[in-house]
Amino acid sequence: MAWIDSLFQRMVQTGSSDLHMTSSLVPMFRLDGEMVAVEGCPPITAEQMLNILFEIAPEGNKHEYQKIFDTDFAYELADVGRFRVNLFRDHRGPGGVFRLIPTKIPSAESLGLPKSVLDLCQLSKGLVLVTGPTGSGKSTTLASMIDNVNTTRSDHVITIEDPIEFVHTPKKCLINQREVRQHTESFKRALRAALREDPDIVLVGELRDLETIEIAIETAETGHLVFGTLHTTTAHSAVDRIIDQFPAERQSQVRTMLASSLRGVVAQTLLKKATGGRVAALEVLIVNSGIAANIREGKTHQIPSLMQMNGKIGCKQLNDALFELVLSGAVDANEAYRKCIQKEDFLRKCQQAQISLALQDEAATEPLIGGPAQAAMGAPSPRGPLPHAQAPAPTPLAGSRIPSPGQSAIPRR
């Protein structure tokens, strides 16, 4: 058992989503979106940190880290979970971030995916994007959508990931999962090869460069369903992000290709739930002929107003999704206000519903006067003690021995 495995066990016990390891500092969990120090664990020196991290790193990733000081891989601990790992180096020394990947793929129902999003899983061809900031749950949403495909269709699915996160067990579909650097050289090489591997559906873990984006659009145009992710906060900005990747002289052609291939964009924002845990607010763009025309003509700034008019086909703006969470009591109004982009519109919705906000925005120093909904939705929820303060703490604790350089990192009894 590796020394860090006990931290992974504790991470799962507390319900934390991430473990952060930084040289000379106490390890930290991300719990309900907040950074919390691991109680009882001492600071770890740079020399000890490298030994701890290298104990679980594959040989190829050790060499990559020693060469460029960055590497990504997945680590699985039996009966505990699977973790997405990034090792890095900063001014303090070696460090790592570990994201817990649930062993069980969340169902569409448990994530609250609307029918319009599930309908995207039944398309025969086209490009579907899931976007959001880092750590917003894009991989979880995509995994749930692929699981829906796996349950309802009989197709060949190829996933290209870096690294493989959720592992899909074939149900009705044949699923081949390929990991960049382990099973293929790059996203673009694997995506080109996928066209010769008879896929019905291709998932691209990240559309990170121009060539990968171009091949993904071409793949969607040639009769395949392509899922991909981008780092954008709104649905319509994903369209601009793709087009802006290309040189100016090619953007007109790309707009035409994207207008004919893009089928939908799901942009998600993660919020703290009033009762603990986190929930995603989904902005959904379903592309119809009117929205496609705006993409083709370079009028993407008009897409938000078209989304508002096309609620019947499943379009939903972020503010509407946030406000629904507030009305249901799932999210505190102040938390939703912090996460929204069009703040004036959100304030107006709250005023109409008589929901008060303790505004933190510099431009709005006067709190809104609340009404009957204040107690249920406007007031911050009291928070009890953090789970890890009560949970039995496995090693490593204050008395646990951190391995010295050159020693085994396995705790000795």
C-alpha positions as CSV (number, residue, x, y, z in Angstrom):
1,M,0.0,0.0,0.0
2,A,1.4,3.4,-1.0
3,W,1.8,6.1,1.6
4,I,-0.7,8.4,-0.2
5,D,-3.3,5.7,-0.4
6,S,-4.5,6.5,3.2
7,L,-5.1,10.1,2.0
8,F,-7.2,8.7,-0.8
9,Q,-9.2,6.6,1.6
10,R,-9.8,9.7,3.8
11,M,-10.7,11.7,0.7
12,V,-13.5,9.3,-0.1
13,Q,-14.7,9.1,3.5
14,T,-15.1,12.9,3.7
15,G,-16.8,13.3,0.3
16,S,-14.0,15.5,-1.1
17,S,-13.6,15.9,-4.8
18,D,-9.9,16.7,-5.0
19,L,-6.6,16.3,-3.0
20,H,-4.0,19.0,-3.4
21,M,-0.4,18.2,-2.5
22,T,2.2,21.0,-2.4
23,S,5.7,20.8,-1.1
24,S,6.3,22.4,2.4
25,L,2.6,22.7,3.0
26,V,-0.1,20.5,4.7
27,P,-2.1,18.6,2.0
28,M,-5.6,20.0,1.4
29,F,-8.9,18.6,0.3
30,R,-11.5,20.4,-1.9
31,L,-14.7,19.8,0.0
32,D,-18.0,21.3,-1.4
33,G,-15.9,23.6,-3.5
34,E,-13.7,24.9,-0.6
35,M,-10.1,24.2,0.3
36,V,-9.8,22.4,3.7
37,A,-6.5,21.4,5.3
38,V,-6.1,17.7,6.1
39,E,-6.2,17.5,9.9
40,G,-3.4,15.7,11.5
41,C,-1.2,15.5,8.5
42,P,2.1,17.4,8.7
43,P,3.7,19.5,6.0
44,I,5.7,17.5,3.5
45,T,9.1,18.5,2.3
46,A,10.0,18.7,-1.4
47,E,12.3,15.6,-1.1
48,Q,9.6,13.6,0.6
49,M,6.9,14.8,-1.9
50,L,8.8,13.5,-4.9
51,N,9.2,10.1,-3.3
52,I,5.5,10.0,-2.4
53,L,4.3,11.0,-5.9
54,F,6.8,8.7,-7.7
55,E,5.6,5.7,-5.8
56,I,2.3,5.7,-7.7
57,A,3.5,7.2,-11.0
58,P,4.0,4.8,-14.0
59,E,7.6,4.7,-15.3
60,G,6.7,6.6,-18.5
61,N,5.2,9.5,-16.5
62,K,8.2,9.6,-14.2
63,H,10.4,10.2,-17.2
64,E,8.0,12.8,-18.6
65,Y,7.9,14.6,-15.3
66,Q,11.7,14.7,-15.0
67,K,11.9,16.1,-18.5
68,I,9.2,18.8,-18.5
69,F,8.0,18.9,-14.9
70,D,4.3,18.1,-15.8
71,T,2.5,14.8,-16.4
72,D,-1.0,13.3,-16.3
73,F,-2.1,9.8,-15.6
74,A,-4.9,7.8,-13.9
75,Y,-4.4,5.9,-10.6
76,E,-6.8,3.2,-9.3
77,L,-7.0,2.0,-5.7
78,A,-8.9,-1.2,-5.3
79,D,-12.2,-0.8,-3.3
80,V,-11.6,2.9,-2.9
81,G,-11.8,4.6,-6.3
82,R,-10.1,5.9,-9.4
83,F,-8.2,9.2,-9.5
84,R,-7.1,11.6,-12.3
85,V,-3.6,12.7,-11.5
86,N,-1.6,15.8,-12.5
87,L,1.9,16.1,-11.2
88,F,3.6,19.5,-11.5
89,R,6.5,21.6,-10.1
90,D,6.2,25.1,-8.6
91,H,8.5,27.4,-6.6
92,R,8.2,25.2,-3.6
93,G,9.0,21.9,-5.4
94,P,7.0,18.9,-6.6
95,G,3.3,18.8,-6.2
96,G,0.2,17.0,-7.4
97,V,-3.6,17.3,-7.8
98,F,-5.8,14.2,-7.6
99,R,-9.4,14.3,-8.8
100,L,-11.7,11.5,-7.5
101,I,-13.6,9.8,-10.3
102,P,-16.6,7.9,-9.0
103,T,-16.5,4.2,-9.8
104,K,-20.2,4.3,-10.6
105,I,-21.2,6.5,-13.5
106,P,-23.9,8.9,-12.3
107,S,-27.2,8.4,-14.1
108,A,-28.8,11.2,-16.1
109,E,-31.6,11.4,-13.5
110,S,-29.2,11.8,-10.6
111,L,-27.4,14.7,-12.4
112,G,-30.7,16.3,-13.4
113,L,-30.0,16.3,-17.1
114,P,-33.0,17.7,-19.0
115,K,-34.7,15.9,-21.8
116,S,-33.2,18.3,-24.4
117,V,-29.7,17.1,-23.4
118,L,-30.7,13.4,-23.5
119,D,-32.2,13.9,-26.9
120,L,-28.7,15.0,-28.1
121,C,-27.5,11.4,-27.2
122,Q,-29.9,10.0,-29.8
123,L,-28.6,12.0,-32.8
124,S,-27.1,10.0,-35.7
125,K,-24.5,12.7,-36.5
126,G,-23.3,16.1,-35.6
127,L,-21.1,17.9,-33.0
128,V,-22.2,18.2,-29.4
129,L,-20.1,20.2,-26.9
130,V,-20.0,20.2,-23.1
131,T,-18.3,23.3,-21.8
132,G,-17.5,24.9,-18.5
133,P,-14.6,26.0,-16.4
134,T,-12.0,23.5,-15.1
135,G,-13.6,21.4,-12.4
136,S,-17.2,22.1,-13.3
137,G,-18.0,18.5,-13.9
138,K,-17.8,18.3,-17.7
139,S,-16.3,14.8,-17.6
140,T,-19.1,13.6,-15.4
141,T,-21.8,15.0,-17.6
142,L,-20.2,13.4,-20.7
143,A,-19.8,10.1,-19.0
144,S,-23.5,10.1,-18.1
145,M,-24.4,10.9,-21.7
146,I,-22.2,8.1,-23.0
147,D,-23.8,5.8,-20.4
148,N,-27.2,6.8,-21.7
149,V,-26.0,5.9,-25.3
150,N,-24.6,2.6,-23.9
151,T,-28.0,1.8,-22.4
152,T,-30.3,2.8,-25.3
153,R,-28.4,2.2,-28.5
154,S,-26.4,-0.6,-30.2
155,D,-23.4,1.3,-31.6
156,H,-19.7,1.4,-31.7
157,V,-18.3,4.2,-29.4
158,I,-14.6,5.3,-29.4
159,T,-13.4,7.6,-26.6
160,I,-10.1,9.5,-26.7
161,E,-9.1,10.8,-23.3
162,D,-6.2,12.2,-21.4
163,P,-6.3,10.2,-19.1
164,I,-9.1,7.7,-19.2
165,E,-11.4,8.8,-16.4
166,F,-14.7,6.9,-16.2
167,V,-14.4,3.3,-17.3
168,H,-17.5,2.2,-19.3
169,T,-18.6,-1.5,-19.2
170,P,-20.2,-2.4,-22.5
171,K,-24.0,-2.8,-22.2
172,K,-25.6,-2.6,-25.7
173,C,-22.7,-0.7,-27.2
174,L,-19.1,-1.7,-28.1
175,I,-16.9,0.9,-26.4
176,N,-13.2,1.3,-27.1
177,Q,-11.4,3.7,-24.7
178,R,-8.0,5.1,-25.8
179,E,-5.7,7.2,-23.6
180,V,-3.3,9.8,-25.1
181,R,0.3,8.8,-24.7
182,Q,-0.7,5.3,-23.5
183,H,-2.6,4.1,-26.5
184,T,-2.1,6.9,-29.0
185,E,0.3,9.7,-29.6
186,S,-2.2,12.6,-29.5
187,F,-5.9,13.6,-29.8
188,K,-5.6,14.5,-33.4
189,R,-3.8,11.3,-34.4
190,A,-6.4,9.2,-32.6
191,L,-9.2,11.1,-34.1
192,R,-7.9,10.7,-37.6
193,A,-7.4,6.9,-36.9
194,A,-11.0,6.7,-35.5
195,L,-12.4,7.4,-39.0
196,R,-10.9,4.0,-40.1
197,E,-12.2,2.1,-37.1
198,D,-15.9,2.1,-38.0
199,P,-17.3,4.3,-35.2
200,D,-20.8,5.5,-34.8
201,I,-19.9,7.9,-31.9
202,V,-16.6,9.5,-31.0
203,L,-15.9,11.3,-27.7
204,V,-12.9,13.7,-27.7
205,G,-11.9,14.4,-24.2
206,E,-10.6,17.9,-25.0
207,L,-10.7,20.0,-28.2
208,R,-7.4,21.6,-27.3
209,D,-5.9,22.7,-30.6
210,L,-6.9,23.9,-34.1
211,E,-6.2,20.6,-35.9
212,T,-8.1,18.5,-33.4
213,I,-11.1,20.9,-33.7
214,E,-10.9,20.8,-37.5
215,I,-10.9,17.0,-37.6
216,A,-13.7,16.8,-35.0
217,I,-15.9,19.1,-37.2
218,E,-15.0,17.1,-40.3
219,T,-15.9,13.8,-38.5
220,A,-19.3,15.3,-37.5
221,E,-19.9,16.3,-41.1
222,T,-19.1,12.9,-42.5
223,G,-22.0,11.2,-40.6
224,H,-20.7,10.6,-37.1
225,L,-21.8,11.8,-33.7
226,V,-19.0,13.6,-32.0
227,F,-18.9,14.7,-28.3
228,G,-16.2,17.1,-27.1
229,T,-15.4,19.5,-24.3
230,L,-14.2,23.2,-24.3
231,H,-13.3,25.6,-21.5
232,T,-16.0,28.3,-22.0
233,T,-18.5,29.6,-19.4
234,T,-21.5,30.1,-21.8
235,A,-22.9,28.2,-24.7
236,H,-22.7,30.9,-27.3
237,S,-19.1,31.7,-26.4
238,A,-18.1,28.1,-27.3
239,V,-19.1,29.0,-30.9
240,D,-16.8,32.0,-30.9
241,R,-14.0,30.0,-29.2
242,I,-14.0,27.5,-32.0
243,I,-14.1,30.0,-34.8
244,D,-11.4,32.2,-33.3
245,Q,-9.0,29.2,-33.3
246,F,-8.7,29.5,-37.0
247,P,-6.9,32.1,-39.1
248,A,-9.0,35.1,-40.3
249,E,-9.0,33.9,-43.9
250,R,-10.5,30.5,-42.9
251,Q,-13.1,31.7,-40.4
252,S,-15.9,32.2,-43.0
253,Q,-15.5,28.6,-44.1
254,V,-15.4,27.3,-40.5
255,R,-18.6,29.2,-39.7
256,T,-20.3,27.5,-42.6
257,M,-19.0,24.0,-41.5
258,L,-19.9,24.7,-37.8
259,A,-23.4,25.9,-38.7
260,S,-24.2,22.7,-40.5
261,S,-22.5,20.3,-38.0
262,L,-23.1,21.8,-34.5
263,R,-26.2,20.3,-32.9
264,G,-26.0,21.4,-29.3
265,V,-23.9,23.0,-26.5
266,V,-24.3,22.3,-22.8
267,A,-22.4,24.9,-20.6
268,Q,-22.4,24.1,-17.0
269,T,-21.6,26.0,-13.8
270,L,-21.0,24.2,-10.5
271,L,-22.6,25.6,-7.3
272,K,-22.6,24.7,-3.6
273,K,-25.9,23.2,-2.5
274,A,-27.7,24.7,0.4
275,T,-27.7,21.4,2.2
276,G,-24.1,20.5,1.3
277,G,-22.5,19.0,-1.8
278,R,-22.6,20.6,-5.2
279,V,-25.0,20.8,-8.1
280,A,-24.6,21.9,-11.8
281,A,-26.6,24.6,-13.4
282,L,-26.9,23.8,-17.1
283,E,-27.2,26.4,-19.9
284,V,-28.4,24.5,-23.0
285,L,-28.1,25.6,-26.6
286,I,-30.1,23.5,-29.1
287,V,-29.1,24.6,-32.7
288,N,-32.1,25.1,-35.0
289,S,-32.2,26.8,-38.4
290,G,-32.3,30.3,-37.0
291,I,-29.3,29.8,-34.7
292,A,-27.4,28.0,-37.5
293,A,-28.0,31.1,-39.7
294,N,-26.5,33.3,-37.0
295,I,-23.4,31.2,-36.8
296,R,-23.0,31.1,-40.6
297,E,-23.4,34.9,-40.8
298,G,-21.1,35.7,-37.9
299,K,-23.9,37.1,-35.7
300,T,-23.2,35.0,-32.6
301,H,-24.0,38.0,-30.4
302,Q,-27.6,37.4,-31.3
303,I,-27.7,33.8,-30.1
304,P,-28.6,34.5,-26.4
305,S,-31.8,36.3,-27.5
306,L,-32.7,33.4,-29.8
307,M,-32.1,31.0,-27.0
308,Q,-34.6,32.9,-24.9
309,M,-37.2,32.6,-27.7
310,N,-36.5,28.9,-28.2
311,G,-37.3,27.5,-24.8
312,K,-39.8,25.1,-26.4
313,I,-37.0,23.2,-28.2
314,G,-35.0,22.9,-25.0
315,C,-32.8,26.0,-25.0
316,K,-32.2,27.5,-21.6
317,Q,-30.0,30.4,-20.5
318,L,-27.7,30.2,-17.4
319,N,-29.7,32.8,-15.4
320,D,-32.9,30.8,-15.9
321,A,-31.2,27.6,-14.8
322,L,-29.7,29.3,-11.7
323,F,-33.0,30.8,-10.7
324,E,-34.8,27.5,-11.0
325,L,-32.2,26.1,-8.5
326,V,-32.9,29.0,-6.2
327,L,-36.7,28.5,-6.4
328,S,-36.4,24.8,-5.7
329,G,-34.3,25.6,-2.5
330,A,-31.3,23.6,-3.8
331,V,-29.0,26.6,-4.0
332,D,-28.9,29.8,-1.9
333,A,-29.7,33.0,-3.9
334,N,-26.4,34.6,-2.9
335,E,-24.4,31.6,-4.3
336,A,-26.4,31.8,-7.5
337,Y,-25.7,35.5,-7.8
338,R,-22.0,35.0,-7.4
339,K,-22.0,32.5,-10.2
340,C,-24.3,34.3,-12.7
341,I,-22.9,36.4,-15.6
342,Q,-25.9,38.7,-16.3
343,K,-26.2,40.0,-12.8
344,E,-28.8,42.7,-13.4
345,D,-31.1,40.2,-15.0
346,F,-30.7,37.9,-12.0
347,L,-31.4,40.7,-9.6
348,R,-34.5,41.6,-11.4
349,K,-35.7,38.0,-11.2
350,C,-35.0,38.0,-7.4
351,Q,-36.9,41.3,-6.9
352,Q,-39.9,40.0,-8.7
353,A,-39.9,36.8,-6.6
354,Q,-39.3,38.9,-3.4
355,I,-36.0,37.1,-2.7
356,S,-33.4,39.1,-0.8
357,L,-29.7,39.1,-1.5
358,A,-26.7,40.2,0.6
359,L,-25.0,41.7,-2.4
360,Q,-21.2,41.5,-2.5
361,D,-20.9,43.3,-5.8
362,E,-19.2,46.7,-5.5
363,A,-21.7,48.3,-7.9
364,A,-24.6,47.3,-5.7
365,T,-24.1,48.1,-2.0
366,E,-27.7,48.3,-0.9
367,P,-29.3,44.9,-0.1
368,L,-32.6,44.1,-1.7
369,I,-35.6,44.0,0.6
370,G,-36.8,40.5,0.9
371,G,-40.3,39.0,1.2
372,P,-41.9,35.8,2.2
373,A,-39.4,33.7,0.1
374,Q,-36.4,35.1,2.1
375,A,-36.4,32.6,4.9
376,A,-36.6,29.6,2.5
377,M,-34.3,30.8,-0.3
378,G,-32.5,34.1,0.5
379,A,-30.9,33.3,3.9
380,P,-27.6,31.5,4.0
381,S,-28.0,28.0,5.3
382,P,-26.1,27.2,8.6
383,R,-23.3,24.7,8.0
384,G,-22.5,22.0,10.5
385,P,-19.0,20.6,11.2
386,L,-17.1,19.3,8.2
387,P,-17.4,15.5,7.7
388,H,-13.7,14.9,8.0
389,A,-13.7,16.5,11.5
390,Q,-15.9,13.5,12.7
391,A,-14.6,10.7,10.5
392,P,-12.0,8.3,11.9
393,A,-8.8,9.4,10.5
394,P,-6.6,6.8,8.8
395,T,-2.9,7.3,8.4
396,P,-1.1,9.5,7.4
397,L,-1.5,11.4,10.7
398,A,0.8,13.3,12.9
399,G,2.4,10.1,14.1
400,S,2.7,8.6,10.6
401,R,6.1,8.3,9.1
402,I,6.6,10.2,5.9
403,P,9.2,8.4,3.7
404,S,12.6,9.9,3.3
405,P,14.3,10.1,-0.1
406,G,15.5,6.7,-1.3
407,Q,13.3,4.9,1.2
408,S,10.1,3.0,0.5
409,A,7.0,5.1,0.8
410,I,5.1,2.2,2.3
411,P,4.3,2.9,6.0
412,R,6.1,0.4,8.2
413,R,4.4,-1.1,11.2
